[in-house]
Amino acid sequence: MAQVPTISRWQEARRYLLNQRATVERDLRRLLADQGAPLVICREVASSVDHLGHLYTGSSQCGARFRAFMDQVLGEVDPNYRRRAGEVYQMYRCGTVHEFEPKVLENRQGQTLAWLCYQGNRVQQQIDLEGIGQLTVTHLKLTVFVAGRSFGLPVSTNCLLDDLVVAIDRFAAAGPENERVTAWNRAVRELTALEPFDFTVP
């Protein structure tokens, strides 16, 4: 992957963003074949959203930039990203990146929200869930497991990839230019800074 360039005009970001888009199309789409590699797709898409959010906002705060990109860019593709940005961040970004599987969340009322990855349609997808049975789910719309106590957050791996591609295109067309260039270059300075590490040379 190419190093993120410093830009003077927003149009200069387009080449890098198109490379990001090509990576999704070339490398991640093939994961849908066979069993669909759901956790890998979730992890890669969440990492991409984090990276794109960094370039979009210029923020060094991972959670804030992730949620901003989900809200302002992916939320324009499907409003459920906007509604569930916090849950997706905690469950699918932090869980898959740091703990190798999505986290199960618990709120102050003791209600739980479990992850539920599936390969299929955005709406009205029939799935068979072990221990629960047949469910009809919609991408990023809570489904009830046990009334009032236990819920699932369905995520379609097909939708994640399709929506990420559309979001990258929207980001490439984003404005206002001065704000985007400033945020982008702030992120570039952080991304390209040398990392201090006391390594040894033989």
Backbone bond lengths (Angstrom), bond angles and torsions (degrees), N, CA, C in turn:
res aa  C-N    CA-C-N  psi(-1)  N-CA   C-N-CA  omega(-1)  CA-C   N-CA-C  phi
1 M - - - 1.453 - - 1.518 109.09 -
2 A 1.305 115.19 140.91 1.455 121.17 -179.23 1.531 110.34 -70.75
3 Q 1.338 114.78 147.46 1.456 119.47 175.10 1.531 108.62 -66.57
4 V 1.311 116.22 145.58 1.460 120.51 -179.32 1.524 108.36 -68.40
5 P 1.346 117.53 125.13 1.466 119.62 -176.52 1.527 112.41 -84.68
6 T 1.319 115.68 150.51 1.457 121.25 166.03 1.523 106.10 -74.99
7 I 1.324 116.71 139.71 1.469 120.00 -176.07 1.526 110.43 -124.96
8 S 1.336 115.62 153.63 1.470 120.05 174.76 1.528 110.70 -110.04
9 R 1.352 116.52 -21.85 1.462 122.68 175.62 1.525 107.86 -133.80
10 W 1.331 116.34 149.24 1.459 120.50 -175.12 1.534 112.52 -59.39
11 Q 1.326 117.50 -33.40 1.459 120.77 -178.97 1.533 111.97 -58.93
12 E 1.311 117.15 -25.18 1.468 121.64 -179.52 1.529 112.06 -70.59
13 A 1.318 117.45 -18.02 1.472 121.03 177.89 1.525 111.62 -78.41
14 R 1.304 116.01 -20.53 1.473 121.35 -172.67 1.528 113.06 -57.15
15 R 1.316 117.48 -43.68 1.469 120.07 -177.93 1.537 111.28 -60.20
16 Y 1.317 115.99 -45.13 1.469 119.82 178.97 1.526 110.72 -63.37
17 L 1.336 116.57 -43.89 1.461 119.99 -179.10 1.525 111.44 -66.33
18 L 1.324 117.86 -36.98 1.466 120.46 176.12 1.522 111.01 -65.66
19 N 1.340 116.79 -33.19 1.461 120.57 174.70 1.531 110.40 -65.71
20 Q 1.331 117.00 -39.80 1.465 121.13 176.16 1.526 110.34 -61.41
21 R 1.315 115.76 -43.47 1.467 121.88 179.43 1.529 110.11 -62.05
22 A 1.337 116.69 -44.36 1.468 121.26 179.97 1.525 110.91 -63.35
23 T 1.321 116.56 -35.47 1.465 120.23 177.72 1.521 111.05 -62.95
24 V 1.331 116.57 -42.70 1.463 120.65 177.17 1.528 109.60 -61.30
25 E 1.316 116.26 -49.09 1.465 120.91 -177.10 1.527 111.49 -64.97
26 R 1.318 117.16 -43.34 1.464 121.67 -174.49 1.535 112.64 -80.06
27 D 1.316 117.12 -46.09 1.462 120.37 -170.61 1.526 114.12 -95.75
28 L 1.324 117.22 -37.49 1.458 118.83 -174.21 1.525 113.31 -89.58
29 R 1.318 118.11 -32.84 1.472 119.81 -179.29 1.526 111.75 -59.89
30 R 1.319 117.06 -35.75 1.467 119.76 -178.67 1.530 111.83 -64.15
31 L 1.335 116.82 -20.46 1.460 119.69 178.85 1.530 112.30 -70.34
32 L 1.337 117.34 -16.81 1.466 120.33 178.16 1.527 112.35 -71.62
33 A 1.328 116.48 -19.90 1.463 119.89 -179.91 1.524 110.56 -64.32
34 D 1.308 115.86 151.43 1.463 123.76 176.81 1.528 110.68 64.50
35 Q 1.323 119.66 -114.71 1.467 122.55 -176.98 1.522 113.43 -84.72
36 G 1.316 117.74 -11.84 1.450 120.28 172.67 1.514 117.23 90.77
37 A 1.327 119.60 -6.99 1.472 123.16 177.25 1.528 112.73 40.88
38 P 1.344 118.42 57.00 1.468 120.21 -170.67 1.523 115.08 -59.74
39 L 1.321 118.59 -42.00 1.460 118.84 -176.82 1.523 111.13 -72.27
40 V 1.319 117.18 -33.36 1.465 120.40 176.98 1.527 109.60 -65.79
41 I 1.323 116.68 -44.82 1.470 120.29 178.87 1.525 110.17 -61.73
42 C 1.327 117.37 -45.71 1.475 120.29 178.43 1.523 111.08 -58.96
43 R 1.320 116.76 -44.68 1.468 120.78 -178.72 1.524 110.98 -64.51
44 E 1.327 116.90 -45.40 1.463 120.25 -177.90 1.529 111.81 -67.87
45 V 1.317 116.75 -41.23 1.463 119.48 178.39 1.529 109.72 -66.35
46 A 1.326 118.07 -43.73 1.465 120.94 179.35 1.530 111.10 -62.26
47 S 1.333 117.02 -39.82 1.467 120.21 177.32 1.522 110.81 -66.05
48 S 1.325 116.63 -38.34 1.464 120.44 177.12 1.527 111.31 -64.72
49 V 1.326 116.71 -42.22 1.464 120.68 178.45 1.524 109.80 -62.80
50 D 1.325 117.70 -40.40 1.456 121.59 177.82 1.529 110.03 -61.15
51 H 1.334 116.43 -47.38 1.469 121.03 -179.78 1.533 111.10 -63.69
52 L 1.322 116.28 -47.63 1.463 119.96 179.70 1.530 111.02 -64.21
53 G 1.339 116.06 -37.08 1.458 120.18 176.46 1.517 112.14 -62.73
54 H 1.326 116.26 -35.59 1.466 121.05 176.59 1.532 109.36 -62.13
55 L 1.336 116.54 -47.45 1.462 121.13 -179.83 1.533 111.62 -68.49
56 Y 1.318 116.25 -32.33 1.466 121.46 -177.90 1.530 111.65 -73.18
57 T 1.333 116.57 -41.88 1.463 120.62 -174.78 1.530 113.91 -101.28
58 G 1.337 116.45 -27.14 1.456 120.57 -172.84 1.511 112.68 77.38
59 S 1.329 117.13 5.45 1.468 121.78 -175.75 1.533 111.29 -82.94
60 S 1.332 115.36 140.23 1.461 119.99 174.91 1.530 111.18 -86.26
61 Q 1.324 117.77 -6.56 1.466 122.75 -179.72 1.527 109.92 -84.75
62 C 1.320 116.14 108.45 1.461 122.04 -173.12 1.529 112.93 -55.79
63 G 1.307 117.95 -52.12 1.462 121.03 -176.97 1.515 112.42 -62.47
64 A 1.321 116.42 -41.90 1.470 120.78 -178.59 1.518 111.15 -65.96
65 R 1.319 117.33 -43.80 1.476 119.29 -177.98 1.527 111.40 -71.59
66 F 1.336 116.86 -35.60 1.460 120.88 176.89 1.526 110.04 -61.84
67 R 1.333 116.03 -49.99 1.466 120.34 -178.81 1.529 111.59 -65.85
68 A 1.331 117.53 -34.75 1.463 119.98 178.41 1.522 111.18 -64.33
69 F 1.324 116.98 -43.02 1.469 119.90 179.28 1.528 110.28 -67.61
70 M 1.337 116.41 -40.08 1.466 120.10 177.29 1.530 110.13 -61.81
71 D 1.312 116.77 -43.62 1.464 121.69 -176.84 1.524 111.85 -71.37
72 Q 1.319 116.31 -53.01 1.463 120.39 -169.07 1.527 114.59 -87.37
73 V 1.326 118.17 -23.83 1.469 119.44 -177.86 1.529 110.36 -113.06
74 L 1.324 118.34 -60.68 1.471 119.82 178.32 1.519 111.72 -65.04
75 G 1.325 117.35 -31.17 1.460 121.22 178.23 1.515 113.16 -63.44
76 E 1.322 116.99 -21.96 1.458 121.13 174.96 1.530 111.11 -79.09
77 V 1.327 117.14 -22.13 1.466 122.11 177.33 1.529 109.58 -80.83
78 D 1.329 115.96 -46.28 1.462 122.78 177.99 1.528 106.43 -147.14
79 P 1.342 118.44 117.97 1.469 121.34 -177.04 1.529 114.04 -59.14
80 N 1.327 117.90 -18.42 1.465 119.90 178.51 1.528 112.19 -65.86
81 Y 1.329 118.23 -25.08 1.470 119.80 174.16 1.525 109.64 -64.69
82 R 1.311 116.48 -39.81 1.463 121.39 178.89 1.528 109.85 -64.48
83 R 1.327 116.11 -45.90 1.475 121.39 -177.71 1.527 112.49 -65.81
84 R 1.319 117.23 -32.96 1.466 121.23 -172.18 1.525 113.69 -115.14
85 A 1.324 117.61 20.07 1.468 121.05 -176.76 1.527 112.34 -56.76
86 G 1.334 117.58 -44.27 1.465 120.71 -179.03 1.513 112.41 -65.12
87 E 1.326 116.73 -44.07 1.460 120.72 179.77 1.530 111.32 -65.99
88 V 1.332 116.08 -41.72 1.471 119.56 179.12 1.521 109.75 -63.12
89 Y 1.328 117.00 -41.34 1.471 120.29 178.71 1.531 110.79 -60.25
90 Q 1.322 116.99 -53.95 1.463 120.34 -176.89 1.531 111.98 -64.63
91 M 1.309 115.78 -44.66 1.457 120.90 -172.87 1.525 112.73 -78.33
92 Y 1.327 115.71 -56.10 1.453 120.18 -169.96 1.520 114.28 -93.83
93 R 1.330 118.51 -29.37 1.458 119.20 177.88 1.525 109.92 -84.02
94 C 1.339 117.36 -60.03 1.468 120.09 -177.06 1.526 111.65 -64.79
95 G 1.323 116.34 -42.36 1.460 119.46 -178.49 1.510 113.25 -63.78
96 T 1.337 117.92 -52.52 1.472 119.70 -175.59 1.523 112.28 -71.06
97 V 1.322 118.11 -31.99 1.462 120.55 -178.95 1.527 110.96 -76.57
98 H 1.334 117.79 -44.46 1.465 120.52 -172.89 1.529 114.24 -97.26
99 E 1.319 117.31 -26.45 1.462 119.37 -173.75 1.524 113.04 -124.75
100 F 1.323 116.91 5.78 1.454 124.79 173.12 1.519 115.10 70.01
101 E 1.311 117.99 4.41 1.462 122.02 169.39 1.529 107.78 -156.37
102 P 1.326 116.92 156.15 1.464 118.93 -179.26 1.529 111.92 -59.85
103 K 1.319 115.64 151.38 1.471 121.60 178.63 1.519 110.38 -84.36
104 V 1.329 115.99 150.25 1.465 122.12 167.82 1.525 105.45 -94.53
105 L 1.326 116.30 129.40 1.459 121.37 -175.66 1.525 111.11 -101.02
106 E 1.333 115.82 151.21 1.464 121.22 175.28 1.524 108.20 -132.79
107 N 1.337 116.67 130.60 1.467 120.08 179.83 1.529 110.51 -92.54
108 R 1.335 116.80 -179.59 1.473 121.85 -176.78 1.518 112.72 -66.47
109 Q 1.328 117.38 -21.11 1.466 121.13 178.75 1.525 111.79 -86.48
110 G 1.336 117.61 1.95 1.450 121.27 179.76 1.517 113.54 82.32
111 Q 1.324 117.82 7.97 1.462 121.11 177.24 1.527 108.81 -80.54
112 T 1.325 116.43 144.17 1.457 120.52 -179.48 1.525 110.79 -110.07
113 L 1.318 114.22 149.70 1.454 122.28 176.80 1.515 107.65 -128.07
114 A 1.330 115.89 110.62 1.459 121.77 -177.36 1.530 109.80 -97.19
115 W 1.309 115.17 156.60 1.464 120.56 176.65 1.527 109.52 -82.81
116 L 1.317 114.22 153.19 1.459 120.31 -177.68 1.530 107.57 -153.68
117 C 1.319 116.70 93.08 1.465 121.08 178.34 1.518 108.69 -89.34
118 Y 1.319 115.49 138.51 1.463 119.55 175.97 1.521 109.11 -144.50
119 Q 1.307 115.37 158.34 1.452 121.16 175.71 1.516 106.87 -107.37
120 G 1.340 116.03 117.96 1.452 117.97 -178.66 1.504 113.35 162.62
121 N 1.327 114.18 -158.79 1.462 122.88 -172.67 1.523 112.80 -71.40
122 R 1.334 114.61 160.20 1.467 121.41 177.84 1.535 111.25 -67.10
123 V 1.319 117.14 -42.60 1.466 120.66 -176.78 1.523 110.76 -126.33
124 Q 1.333 113.85 150.57 1.470 122.04 173.75 1.526 113.30 55.13
125 Q 1.340 117.04 41.32 1.462 121.50 177.30 1.527 109.29 -87.51
126 Q 1.314 116.46 125.45 1.466 121.71 176.17 1.524 109.01 -82.88
127 I 1.321 116.36 126.96 1.464 120.74 175.35 1.523 108.48 -132.47
128 D 1.313 115.39 156.57 1.454 121.98 177.00 1.524 107.01 -111.91
129 L 1.318 116.74 113.44 1.459 121.84 -175.85 1.524 109.82 -106.51
130 E 1.304 115.60 121.95 1.459 121.25 -178.28 1.527 111.07 -56.62
131 G 1.316 116.45 131.11 1.454 122.31 179.47 1.518 114.21 85.00
132 I 1.329 117.22 -12.75 1.463 120.91 -179.95 1.524 111.38 -119.97
133 G 1.318 116.14 -39.00 1.468 120.52 -179.70 1.513 111.48 106.12
134 Q 1.326 115.29 -156.09 1.464 120.81 -177.08 1.530 111.27 -77.95
135 L 1.332 114.81 136.11 1.460 122.17 177.14 1.523 109.05 -133.13
136 T 1.312 115.62 150.94 1.454 121.66 168.89 1.511 106.48 -107.98
137 V 1.335 116.13 120.48 1.460 120.00 -173.50 1.524 111.00 -122.93
138 T 1.336 113.68 159.62 1.457 123.19 174.83 1.523 107.45 -128.44
139 H 1.313 115.62 137.85 1.456 123.11 -179.78 1.536 110.86 -51.26
140 L 1.339 116.54 120.95 1.464 125.31 176.58 1.520 114.98 63.56
141 K 1.317 117.46 22.15 1.462 121.12 174.96 1.523 107.63 -115.48
142 L 1.348 116.45 121.51 1.460 120.52 -175.17 1.523 111.95 -53.84
143 T 1.327 114.50 141.12 1.454 121.52 174.75 1.527 107.92 -120.69
144 V 1.310 116.88 145.15 1.461 122.01 -176.43 1.518 109.96 -87.54
145 F 1.328 115.98 129.48 1.460 121.70 171.37 1.526 109.27 -96.50
146 V 1.340 116.22 -55.51 1.461 122.90 176.76 1.530 106.22 -128.43
147 A 1.321 117.20 119.61 1.472 122.80 -172.89 1.526 111.67 -48.51
148 G 1.329 115.55 123.80 1.456 121.77 175.66 1.513 115.53 77.61
149 R 1.333 118.60 -7.81 1.469 119.95 -173.81 1.520 115.02 -125.41
150 S 1.317 116.99 -40.03 1.459 119.75 -170.53 1.524 110.26 -136.00
151 F 1.339 114.40 130.26 1.458 120.85 -175.92 1.520 109.86 -133.98
152 G 1.315 115.69 163.95 1.453 121.31 174.94 1.519 109.46 -125.36
153 L 1.337 116.02 150.04 1.459 121.46 175.53 1.534 107.66 -112.64
154 P 1.332 116.12 95.79 1.470 119.71 -178.73 1.530 111.96 -70.39
155 V 1.317 115.29 137.44 1.454 122.06 176.45 1.521 107.94 -132.13
156 S 1.321 115.74 120.33 1.460 121.42 176.15 1.521 109.15 -85.00
157 T 1.333 116.14 122.48 1.465 119.30 179.21 1.530 110.56 -66.28
158 N 1.328 117.15 -32.72 1.468 119.76 176.27 1.523 110.04 -61.32
159 C 1.335 116.19 -46.79 1.464 120.92 -179.11 1.526 111.45 -64.65
160 L 1.337 116.97 -39.78 1.467 119.50 178.94 1.526 110.72 -55.12
161 L 1.330 115.96 -47.32 1.465 119.72 -177.98 1.528 111.66 -70.30
162 D 1.333 116.77 -46.24 1.471 119.82 179.33 1.524 110.91 -59.15
163 D 1.327 116.14 -45.14 1.467 120.85 -175.85 1.520 111.92 -71.03
164 L 1.335 117.16 -34.06 1.459 119.97 177.46 1.529 110.37 -63.60
165 V 1.327 117.15 -41.19 1.466 121.06 178.36 1.532 109.94 -61.40
166 V 1.324 117.14 -46.68 1.470 120.75 179.35 1.529 110.10 -63.61
167 A 1.327 117.06 -40.32 1.468 120.88 -179.88 1.526 111.46 -63.89
168 I 1.326 117.24 -39.60 1.469 120.14 177.71 1.526 109.72 -62.62
169 D 1.333 116.71 -42.66 1.470 120.21 177.33 1.524 110.91 -61.42
170 R 1.326 116.94 -41.60 1.473 120.77 179.13 1.532 110.69 -65.89
171 F 1.317 116.00 -40.57 1.461 120.28 178.43 1.530 109.78 -62.52
172 A 1.323 116.94 -43.24 1.468 120.72 179.99 1.526 111.43 -61.03
173 A 1.336 116.79 -29.39 1.466 121.45 -179.42 1.528 112.24 -94.61
174 A 1.347 117.24 6.01 1.465 121.90 -172.28 1.520 112.75 -70.26
175 G 1.284 115.84 161.77 1.452 124.47 175.45 1.514 106.85 -152.22
176 P 1.301 122.98 -178.09 1.453 124.70 -4.80 1.530 112.10 -70.57
177 E 1.300 115.46 148.13 1.464 121.49 -169.87 1.524 113.32 -57.00
178 N 1.326 118.90 -49.45 1.472 120.57 -175.92 1.522 111.72 -59.32
179 E 1.322 116.18 -43.12 1.467 120.38 179.68 1.523 111.15 -64.07
180 R 1.312 117.65 -43.06 1.468 122.03 -179.08 1.533 111.03 -66.64
181 V 1.325 116.82 -43.13 1.471 120.63 -179.65 1.522 110.20 -63.82
182 T 1.315 117.22 -43.09 1.466 121.27 -179.85 1.524 110.85 -62.96
183 A 1.324 117.20 -47.85 1.471 121.09 179.70 1.526 110.62 -62.51
184 W 1.309 116.51 -45.65 1.472 121.96 -179.90 1.528 110.54 -56.76
185 N 1.327 116.50 -51.05 1.465 120.03 -176.52 1.526 112.47 -68.03
186 R 1.321 117.96 -31.28 1.467 120.56 174.58 1.532 109.35 -62.64
187 A 1.334 116.55 -43.09 1.469 120.57 177.84 1.525 110.81 -66.16
188 V 1.326 117.33 -41.05 1.469 121.23 -179.95 1.523 110.94 -58.76
189 R 1.325 117.23 -42.22 1.470 120.15 178.66 1.528 110.61 -58.99
190 E 1.324 117.32 -40.65 1.471 120.38 178.56 1.527 111.34 -70.93
191 L 1.332 116.47 -42.07 1.468 120.74 -176.74 1.522 113.21 -68.09
192 T 1.322 116.83 -31.31 1.467 119.91 -175.49 1.530 113.18 -99.40
193 A 1.328 117.18 -0.78 1.469 119.81 178.32 1.529 109.74 -64.82
194 L 1.314 115.66 140.83 1.462 119.73 177.92 1.523 109.65 -67.50
195 E 1.306 115.69 141.97 1.460 121.94 -178.37 1.518 110.11 -94.88
196 P 1.337 117.99 116.67 1.472 119.51 178.01 1.532 110.41 -65.96
197 F 1.307 116.70 128.25 1.470 122.05 176.05 1.527 107.89 -158.04
198 D 1.303 116.41 128.16 1.462 121.27 -175.13 1.535 110.32 -82.74
199 F 1.342 115.75 74.99 1.466 119.22 179.56 1.527 109.56 -88.33
200 T 1.317 116.26 164.81 1.460 121.31 -179.47 1.519 109.77 -113.69
201 V 1.298 115.33 151.66 1.471 122.36 177.41 1.520 106.77 -116.11
202 P 1.350 117.63 129.41 1.481 119.10 -178.50 1.512 112.51 -63.53
